[in-house]
């Protein structure tokens, strides 16, 4: 196939014709349209096939725009050209354009240079070019780059756009480098990177300032292994919108940015193993919205960020296995934080030191970090309530050391699974109102609430607690208005209530744990009256470590406050009975004697029974022994009286003269010694019982 011969002179003449048209229309601002009407042929990507008559030299444009060449018919009004192939370099560096410039659907052979230029407005929609340098560009009106295709970087460093900057449907290519470089860019109105905008390479705009909106709706940014968008210190007075199909491959950086609102609804950010969104110190005046299909591979990091409205991640999916999926340490949200419904986080969620001005909602959320921490919220402050209900699931530890919840904290129906470790670690947690772990709340691993302060109820009705070989519930040193320990089944593990204090304690005999630590446990009232005293005493024996006086005193005091004196005495007797286990042999004997004689001081009437019995026994013995085993000592002594002699022998404080008058021999002597000893034991026991000595530890 032979190449047709084209007369160079003819091509030059055809080109001159296009340039003459441009010179003629510049005075009126009428566009020169060189397109054929064939969309495929008119695409600047096919400019190599364009006829010579569609060629315009860059020098002609430069001469017009710099005033070197005057347009036909007078003063320059506007330069408008469409569908041309521009040859040579369009170099307008430091040029002050006297009129607006519109170059639409043109193909440039060389990069365009607008560095330090100034113009009323510049529009390059649909143009294809090797690159664009517009550093320090100044425009009074808009800079329109809609549909621009650049095979090299577009640079706008320090540019000041008096109107809007539009890059709708633009395609910027700078693989491994910058696609758009715009440090300290200022746009008085809005910046549009939407409607099919794509960038291969980094969008780099730290310190930029946008007076209206910054829109990336539907945009695609790709710089795998690098930064897709860099906006350190970026300021957007109104909304920054990255939604409805916005996708990135590479890191999105917004540290220290100041935004009116920020939306990631339906966006997809991908930077596996790294930061997908890094926005430490971010300030959003109103809301940050990441709902409805917001999907992230990599870490979302907002350390120290401040959100003036609410932060919503409802229905979002954050994936960073083995790392941190969401880092909100020291974040401040003036209203609510919502991570509910189908919110999924694969990797750790961190809220250390965060402050939420409204509600924190995790209803239905699924946090997954097996063998590690699923939720880290040490020193978290929530001014209102925290809700983890409706199927909330955490595979890994939920840790909330010294967290504070201003109203109700609900874990109703939640599941926390960390077998062999701590399921919920909330040492020194403060909940101003109720803490609900009821309605099917399930914990595989220890529930650690030691030192917690609960302003209302600690409610465990219908819960399932499992920590085999460990502590199923640790409430040591905790405080609550009421503790409702009513699990669905017997806790598998120890329940530790050491030094806890509650106003009301309600439990169920059917679900008592095998071991419950009760030392120092204080409660004002027992709410379950169906548990009788004997069962309560069996409950006390589940405390390990042997005899502890306090747990009996506490139970007796609770019965006494309820007006159940008989029950209180039963507990007090059981306390002394159990005490014998810690005594030595002599102590055990004394304990038995005191129990039998005066019921440890709580049944002093037993002494009268023993006294009557011993009197009857002594009277019978000494009646039988007189006179052959009883000899008169004093001839002037009264006659023998068996009852009087028994009283003299039995009661050390009684002197009827019988024992002095009659000397016992043989068996009668041994009986007198035995009754004297019994009398001393009875007297001592009665005195101890009446003075309360036996009731002391």
DOVEX-400908 format. One line per 3 residues: number of its first residue (from 1); their letters; for each residue x, y, z of C-alpha. Coordinates in steps of 0.02 Angstrom, whole numbers, plus 50000, padded with zeros to 5 digits. Layout:
NUM> A> X:Y:Z | ...
END
This chain:
1> XXX> 50000:50000:50000 | 50072:50169:49949 | 50057:50325:50055
4> XXX> 49964:50463:49963 | 50067:50615:49923 | 50016:50771:50017
7> XXX> 50075:50936:49952 | 50161:51023:50101 | 50113:51192:50031
10> XXX> 49931:51139:50020 | 49935:51082:50204 | 50010:51246:50256
13> XXX> 49877:51341:50163 | 49739:51237:50245 | 49817:51268:50416
16> XXX> 49831:51453:50379 | 49646:51452:50339 | 49605:51388:50514
19> XXX> 49720:51517:50592 | 49643:51657:50489 | 49471:51606:50550
22> XXX> 49535:51612:50728 | 49609:51787:50700 | 49445:51844:50624
25> XXX> 49333:51781:50766 | 49443:51830:50913 | 49375:52006:50909
28> XXX> 49197:51944:50931 | 49232:51792:51040 | 49147:51677:50916
31> XXX> 49209:51496:50929 | 49306:51417:50787 | 49246:51237:50776
34> XXX> 49354:51124:50668 | 49262:50962:50707 | 49186:50854:50571
37> XXX> 49034:50794:50666 | 49099:50614:50671 | 49118:50578:50858
40> XXX> 49245:50440:50832 | 49351:50542:50712 | 49335:50700:50816
43> XXX> 49403:50613:50972 | 49572:50696:51009 | 49642:50521:51036
46> XXX> 49629:50502:50847 | 49708:50669:50806 | 49844:50585:50702
49> XXX> 49712:50554:50570 | 49649:50733:50567 | 49668:50832:50407
52> XXX> 49793:50973:50395 | 49653:51100:50397 | 49626:51060:50582
55> XXX> 49803:51111:50631 | 49841:51272:50724 | 50015:51326:50773
58> XXX> 50041:51363:50958 | 50135:51521:50909 | 49978:51596:50832
61> XXX> 49885:51570:50996 | 50030:51644:51093 | 50037:51797:50978
64> XXX> 49851:51825:50998 | 49850:51803:51186 | 50005:51910:51217
67> XXX> 49948:52050:51101 | 50088:52022:50975 | 49956:52000:50843
70> XXX> 49793:52095:50842 | 49635:52007:50787 | 49547:52061:50630
73> XXX> 49421:52194:50671 | 49494:52270:50829 | 49513:52228:51013
76> XXX> 49535:52049:51072 | 49379:51985:51158 | 49402:51797:51177
79> XXX> 49501:51655:51098 | 49390:51504:51069 | 49448:51354:50970
82> XXX> 49377:51180:50959 | 49435:51018:50881 | 49610:51078:50830
85> XXX> 49778:50994:50830 | 49898:51118:50911 | 50076:51102:50853
88> XXX> 50225:51173:50944 | 50231:51221:51126 | 50093:51328:51198
91> XXX> 50204:51425:51318 | 50112:51563:51409 | 50225:51572:51561
94> XXX> 50206:51735:51657 | 50089:51801:51522 | 49941:51909:51569
97> XXX> 49800:51852:51456 | 49689:51996:51407 | 49539:51886:51371
100> XXX> 49465:51716:51415 | 49540:51564:51331 | 49437:51415:51273
103> XXX> 49526:51269:51189 | 49404:51124:51182 | 49431:50947:51117
106> XXX> 49604:50994:51054 | 49759:50887:51041 | 49926:50963:51097
109> XXX> 50088:50892:51036 | 50187:50964:51180 | 50149:51005:51364
112> XXX> 50054:51166:51396 | 50141:51295:51503 | 50031:51415:51602
115> XXX> 50154:51442:51742 | 50130:51611:51829 | 50006:51662:51695
118> XXX> 49853:51764:51735 | 49688:51765:51644 | 49504:51805:51665
121> XXX> 49463:51621:51636 | 49541:51468:51554 | 49447:51319:51485
124> XXX> 49527:51164:51411 | 49382:51039:51411 | 49409:50876:51320
127> XXX> 49589:50917:51272 | 49726:50786:51259 | 49901:50841:51307
130> XXX> 50067:50771:51368 | 50059:50875:51527 | 50003:51041:51600
133> XXX> 50106:51158:51708 | 49996:51291:51787 | 50097:51328:51944
136> XXX> 50058:51501:52015 | 49921:51524:51885 | 49797:51663:51925
139> XXX> 49620:51668:51858 | 49480:51787:51896 | 49352:51657:51846
142> XXX> 49351:51470:51817 | 49485:51346:51766 | 49390:51214:51669
145> XXX> 49482:51051:51633 | 49328:50941:51609 | 49366:50784:51510
148> XXX> 49550:50830:51501 | 49666:50686:51460 | 49844:50711:51518
151> XXX> 49983:50586:51491 | 50093:50678:51615 | 50070:50774:51776
154> XXX> 49950:50920:51791 | 50029:51044:51911 | 49937:51184:51999
157> XXX> 50057:51224:52141 | 50014:51390:52220 | 49883:51425:52088
160> XXX> 49740:51543:52132 | 49576:51509:52045 | 49449:51648:52067
163> XXX> 49301:51540:52019 | 49285:51351:52012 | 49412:51219:51963
166> XXX> 49326:51083:51863 | 49403:50916:51817 | 49243:50821:51781
169> XXX> 49276:50662:51682 | 49461:50709:51668 | 49591:50571:51652
172> XXX> 49760:50609:51727 | 49903:50488:51705 | 50063:50493:51805
175> XXX> 50098:50312:51850 | 50214:50299:51999 | 50222:50488:52013
178> XXX> 50102:50636:52022 | 49942:50639:51921 | 49891:50807:51996
181> XXX> 50010:50914:52097 | 49924:51059:52183 | 50013:51109:52344
184> XXX> 49943:51271:52417 | 49813:51281:52280 | 49675:51407:52316
187> XXX> 49503:51392:52235 | 49380:51528:52281 | 49229:51423:52240
190> XXX> 49218:51233:52214 | 49332:51099:52144 | 49250:50959:52044
193> XXX> 49338:50792:52017 | 49186:50688:51978 | 49080:50609:51841
196> XXX> 49211:50484:51785 | 49366:50576:51845 | 49513:50456:51851
199> XXX> 49692:50478:51908 | 49834:50355:51890 | 49966:50422:52008
202> XXX> 49953:50534:52160 | 49831:50677:52184 | 49945:50789:52287
205> XXX> 49865:50943:52364 | 49931:50977:52540 | 49888:51149:52605
208> XXX> 49759:51177:52469 | 49609:51286:52508 | 49439:51261:52428
211> XXX> 49310:51397:52464 | 49159:51292:52416 | 49147:51104:52387
214> XXX> 49274:50972:52342 | 49187:50832:52250 | 49260:50662:52206
217> XXX> 49089:50581:52173 | 49119:50426:52068 | 49305:50464:52047
220> XXX> 49438:50328:52031 | 49610:50361:52104 | 49747:50232:52078
223> XXX> 49922:50230:52147 | 49948:50054:52220 | 50079:50048:52356
226> XXX> 50086:50237:52365 | 49973:50384:52401 | 49814:50401:52300
229> XXX> 49765:50569:52378 | 49872:50681:52487 | 49779:50822:52574
232> XXX> 49884:50864:52727 | 49817:51027:52797 | 49685:51037:52661
235> XXX> 49543:51161:52692 | 49371:51139:52616 | 49246:51267:52678
238> XXX> 49094:51165:52629 | 49080:50979:52589 | 49214:50856:52536
241> XXX> 49115:50720:52448 | 49196:50552:52408 | 49046:50443:52374
244> XXX> 48940:50345:52251 | 49075:50240:52171 | 49226:50336:52232
247> XXX> 49370:50211:52234 | 49553:50221:52278 | 49702:50107:52266
250> XXX> 49832:50179:52382 | 49829:50288:52537 | 49709:50433:52561
253> XXX> 49791:50562:52675 | 49698:50704:52760 | 49798:50739:52920
256> XXX> 49763:50911:52992 | 49631:50945:52859 | 49487:51065:52896
259> XXX> 49324:51017:52810 | 49144:51073:52821 | 49076:50898:52797
262> XXX> 49153:50734:52737 | 49059:50594:52650 | 49119:50420:52602
265> XXX> 48947:50345:52570 | 48969:50193:52458 | 49156:50226:52433
268> XXX> 49291:50093:52418 | 49466:50126:52486 | 49603:49999:52462
271> XXX> 49779:49996:52533 | 49800:49821:52606 | 49921:49813:52752
274> XXX> 49936:50002:52764 | 49833:50158:52796 | 49686:50166:52678
277> XXX> 49628:50329:52758 | 49749:50427:52867 | 49670:50583:52942
280> XXX> 49753:50616:53110 | 49703:50786:53178 | 49564:50804:53050
283> XXX> 49431:50935:53088 | 49256:50916:53015 | 49138:51057:53062
286> XXX> 48982:50953:53037 | 48963:50767:52997 | 49078:50629:52937
289> XXX> 48972:50503:52844 | 49036:50329:52799 | 48873:50235:52783
292> XXX> 48790:50117:52660 | 48925:50011:52583 | 49080:50109:52631
295> XXX> 49215:49976:52609 | 49397:49985:52661 | 49545:49869:52642
298> XXX> 49678:49935:52760 | 49672:50047:52912 | 49554:50193:52939
301> XXX> 49650:50311:53052 | 49574:50468:53131 | 49683:50493:53285
304> XXX> 49645:50657:53372 | 49512:50704:53244 | 49370:50820:53291
307> XXX> 49196:50797:53217 | 49075:50939:53252 | 48919:50837:53210
310> XXX> 48900:50648:53202 | 49014:50512:53137 | 48922:50371:53052
313> XXX> 48995:50206:52990 | 48828:50117:52986 | 48841:49969:52868
316> XXX> 49025:49999:52830 | 49149:49857:52806 | 49328:49886:52866
319> XXX> 49456:49750:52834 | 49634:49746:52900 | 49666:49569:52967
322> XXX> 49799:49560:53102 | 49807:49749:53114 | 49698:49896:53161
325> XXX> 49541:49916:53056 | 49480:50078:53137 | 49586:50192:53245
328> XXX> 49489:50331:53331 | 49606:50365:53477 | 49573:50535:53559
331> XXX> 49440:50575:53430 | 49306:50700:53482 | 49132:50681:53410
334> XXX> 49013:50817:53469 | 48858:50715:53430 | 48842:50526:53405
337> XXX> 48955:50389:53339 | 48859:50255:53245 | 48941:50090:53195
340> XXX> 48784:49986:53189 | 48674:49874:53082 | 48791:49776:52968
343> XXX> 48951:49866:53019 | 49097:49745:53005 | 49275:49771:53063
346> XXX> 49404:49636:53031 | 49548:49694:53138 | 49558:49798:53296
349> XXX> 49442:49945:53328 | 49524:50076:53439 | 49433:50213:53536
352> XXX> 49564:50249:53669 | 49533:50418:53749 | 49392:50456:53627
355> XXX> 49254:50575:53679 | 49078:50553:53611 | 48957:50694:53649
358> XXX> 48801:50592:53611 | 48766:50407:53591 | 48888:50269:53541
361> XXX> 48795:50136:53444 | 48865:49966:53393 | 48700:49874:53376
364> XXX> 48718:49725:53259 | 48901:49762:53227 | 49028:49622:53202
367> XXX> 49206:49651:53265 | 49332:49517:53224 | 49509:49502:53291
370> XXX> 49524:49322:53358 | 49655:49301:53493 | 49679:49489:53507
373> XXX> 49580:49645:53554 | 49423:49672:53452 | 49377:49838:53534
376> XXX> 49504:49943:53630 | 49416:50087:53718 | 49521:50130:53871
379> XXX> 49472:50300:53946 | 49328:50316:53823 | 49199:50447:53871
382> XXX> 49021:50436:53806 | 48911:50577:53869 | 48751:50481:53836
385> XXX> 48725:50293:53817 | 48823:50153:53734 | 48725:50018:53645
388> XXX> 48796:49850:53588 | 48634:49755:53560 | 48538:49664:53424
391> XXX> 48668:49535:53379 | 48825:49632:53419 | 48970:49510:53406
394> XXX> 49152:49529:53455 | 49277:49390:53417 | 49418:49447:53529
397> XXX> 49430:49550:53687 | 49323:49703:53720 | 49432:49815:53828
400> XXX> 49366:49972:53914 | 49482:50016:54058 | 49423:50172:54152
403> XXX> 49291:50208:54020 | 49144:50318:54066 | 48967:50299:54000
406> XXX> 48850:50443:54043 | 48686:50349:54034 | 48643:50165:54000
409> XXX> 48771:50039:53936 | 48678:49897:53852 | 48750:49730:53796
412> XXX> 48582:49645:53782 | 48594:49493:53670 | 48776:49528:53629
415> XXX> 48908:49394:53606 | 49089:49418:53655 | 49205:49272:53624
418> XXX> 49385:49261:53682 | 49406:49084:53752 | 49549:49068:53875
421> XXX> 49564:49256:53897 | 49458:49406:53945 | 49297:49432:53849
424> XXX> 49255:49600:53929 | 49394:49692:54020 | 49315:49846:54099
427> XXX> 49420:49881:54254 | 49358:50040:54339 | 49219:50063:54213
430> XXX> 49095:50199:54260 | 48914:50188:54203 | 48805:50328:54270
433> XXX> 48646:50228:54244 | 48615:50041:54211 | 48731:49910:54138
436> XXX> 48630:49779:54047 | 48711:49611:54010 | 48549:49518:53992
439> XXX> 48432:49442:53864 | 48553:49312:53800 | 48715:49407:53828
442> XXX> 48852:49277:53803 | 49032:49290:53857 | 49162:49157:53818
445> XXX> 49304:49216:53927 | 49314:49318:54085 | 49197:49466:54115
448> XXX> 49310:49583:54212 | 49216:49724:54300 | 49327:49747:54452
451> XXX> 49319:49922:54523 | 49171:49966:54412 | 49048:50100:54467
454> XXX> 48870:50069:54410 | 48746:50207:54453 | 48596:50094:54425
457> XXX> 48573:49908:54395 | 48703:49780:54347 | 48581:49664:54260
460> XXX> 48636:49488:54207 | 48466:49405:54185 | 48471:49272:54050
463> XXX> 48658:49289:54021 | 48779:49148:53983 | 48951:49164:54065
466> XXX> 49089:49041:54026 | 49270:49044:54081 | 49319:48865:54123
469> XXX> 49457:48862:54253 | 49449:49051:54273 | 49333:49189:54331
472> XXX> 49169:49196:54237 | 49127:49363:54321 | 49245:49474:54419
475> XXX> 49157:49618:54508 | 49287:49638:54645 | 49278:49809:54726
478> XXX> 49133:49857:54613 | 48985:49967:54660 | 48805:49960:54598
481> XXX> 48633:50010:54656 | 48577:49832:54623 | 48657:49671:54559
484> XXX> 48540:49551:54472 | 48645:49394:54454 | 48517:49290:54362
487> XXX> 48608:49199:54221 | 48520:49080:54105 | 48627:48937:54168
490> XXX> 48759:48907:54300 | 48915:49011:54259 | 49060:48902:54206
493> XXX> 49193:48980:54315 | 49212:49079:54475 | 49103:49228:54516
496> XXX> 49207:49353:54614 | 49111:49478:54721 | 49254:49517:54840
499> XXX> 49233:49689:54921 | 49091:49733:54803 | 48949:49842:54866
502> XXX> 48770:49839:54804 | 48607:49904:54872 | 48503:49755:54817
505> XXX> 48565:49581:54774 | 48455:49463:54676 | 48507:49289:54622
508> XXX> 48435:49119:54583 | 48479:48961:54680 | 48466:48858:54521
511> XXX> 48610:48952:54438 | 48729:48978:54583 | 48908:48955:54524
514> XXX> 49010:48815:54600 | 49126:48944:54675 | 49080:49121:54725
517> XXX> 49200:49238:54815 | 49104:49336:54946 | 49237:49407:55062
520> XXX> 49195:49590:55093 | 49038:49581:54985 | 48911:49705:55053
523> XXX> 48727:49710:55008 | 48585:49799:55096 | 48446:49683:55044
526> XXX> 48412:49515:54962 | 48279:49526:54829 | 48242:49340:54806
529> XXX> 48133:49285:54953 | 48107:49111:54880 | 48281:49059:54938
532> XXX> 48265:48998:55118 | 48393:49021:55256 | 48466:48847:55243
535> XXX> 48494:48870:55056 | 48577:49037:55090 | 48694:48952:55212
538> XXX> 48740:48826:55078 | 48772:48975:54964 | 48898:49042:55090
541> XXX> 48991:48876:55090 | 49030:48903:54905 | 49153:49037:54958
544> XXX> 49327:48958:54949 | 49463:48971:55080 | 49374:48914:55236
547> XXX> 49289:49012:55374 | 49259:49199:55341 | 49158:49285:55479
550> XXX> 49107:49433:55372 | 49003:49336:55247 | 48893:49270:55388
553> XXX> 48880:49438:55473 | 48829:49517:55308 | 48692:49389:55277
556> XXX> 48628:49405:55455 | 48626:49594:55442 | 48525:49585:55281
559> XXX> 48396:49472:55365 | 48392:49586:55515 | 48359:49740:55407
562> XXX> 48218:49643:55326 | 48144:49609:55499 | 48184:49423:55493
565> XXX> 48264:49402:55665 | 48241:49213:55669 | 48335:49197:55504
568> XXX> 48471:49313:55568 | 48494:49203:55723 | 48506:49048:55615
571> XXX> 48644:49127:55515 | 48735:49182:55672 | 48727:49005:55742
574> XXX> 48790:48934:55578 | 48934:49058:55582 | 48995:48993:55751
577> XXX> 48966:48813:55701 | 49074:48836:55546 | 49204:48929:55648
580> XXX> 49252:48769:55739 | 49339:48709:55580 | 49478:48836:55606
583> XXX> 49502:48798:55790 | 49624:48680:55875 | 49570:48525:55972
586> XXX> 49535:48621:56132 | 49448:48757:56036 | 49339:48631:55947
589> XXX> 49291:48556:56117 | 49248:48727:56186 | 49149:48766:56029
592> XXX> 49048:48607:56052 | 49015:48645:56235 | 48960:48823:56196
595> XXX> 48847:48763:56058 | 48767:48633:56172 | 48752:48744:56325
598> XXX> 48696:48916:56263 | 48690:48901:56071 | 48842:49017:56056
601> XXX> 48746:49147:56156 | 48597:49150:56040 | 48502:49015:56142
604> XXX> 48542:49057:56323 | 48382:48971:56376 | 48475:48807:56345
607> XXX> 48576:48845:56504 | 48416:48836:56607 | 48375:48668:56529
610> XXX> 48548:48603:56570 | 48538:48675:56746 | 48371:48590:56779
613> XXX> 48438:48426:56713 | 48596:48436:56816 | 48497:48484:56972
616> XXX> 48386:48333:56948 | 48536:48221:56918 | 48630:48290:57068
619> XXX> 48479:48277:57182 | 48455:48095:57134 | 48641:48053:57153
622> XXX> 48663:48136:57321 | 48500:48069:57390 | 48563:47895:57352
625> XXX> 48737:47935:57422 | 48674:48000:57590 | 48725:47955:57721
628> XXX> 48856:47823:57684 | 48960:47932:57561 | 48925:48100:57645
631> XXX> 48997:48136:57818 | 48945:48282:57929 | 49093:48398:57955
634> XXX> 49014:48518:58081 | 48901:48454:58219 | 48808:48617:58218
637> XXX> 48785:48614:58028 | 48609:48603:57957 | 48537:48438:57908
640> XXX> 48575:48364:57737 | 48469:48422:57589 | 48506:48339:57421
643> XXX> 48437:48484:57317 | 48527:48616:57421 | 48689:48517:57416
646> XXX> 48674:48502:57225 | 48645:48690:57208 | 48797:48727:57317
649> XXX> 48906:48612:57210 | 48835:48664:57042 | 48827:48853:57059
652> XXX> 48990:48937:57111 | 48901:49097:57158 | 48778:49010:57276
655> XXX> 48823:48965:57459 | 48686:48873:57555 | 48810:48798:57680
658> XXX> 48776:48620:57624 | 48943:48588:57537 | 49040:48655:57689
661> XXX> 48939:48550:57810 | 48951:48385:57723 | 49109:48299:57657
664> XXX> 49085:48186:57505 | 49177:48020:57490 | 49191:47887:57358
667> XXX> 49082:47908:57205 | 48991:48056:57282 | 49155:48151:57285
670> XXX> 49182:48125:57098 | 49003:48174:57062 | 49027:48335:57160
673> XXX> 49183:48377:57060 | 49094:48343:56895 | 48946:48451:56943
676> XXX> 49060:48591:57001 | 49150:48589:56832 | 48984:48585:56740
679> XXX> 48926:48731:56844 | 49077:48833:56798 | 49053:48793:56613
682> XXX> 48870:48842:56620 | 48905:49001:56716 | 49044:49054:56597
685> XXX> 48938:49016:56445 | 48789:49114:56512 | 48895:49264:56556
688> XXX> 48979:49259:56385 | 48812:49243:56299 | 48733:49386:56396
691> XXX> 48880:49503:56365 | 48892:49460:56178 | 49070:49394:56188
694> XXX> 49025:49237:56091 | 48950:49339:55950 | 49115:49422:55913
697> X> 49244:49353:55790
END
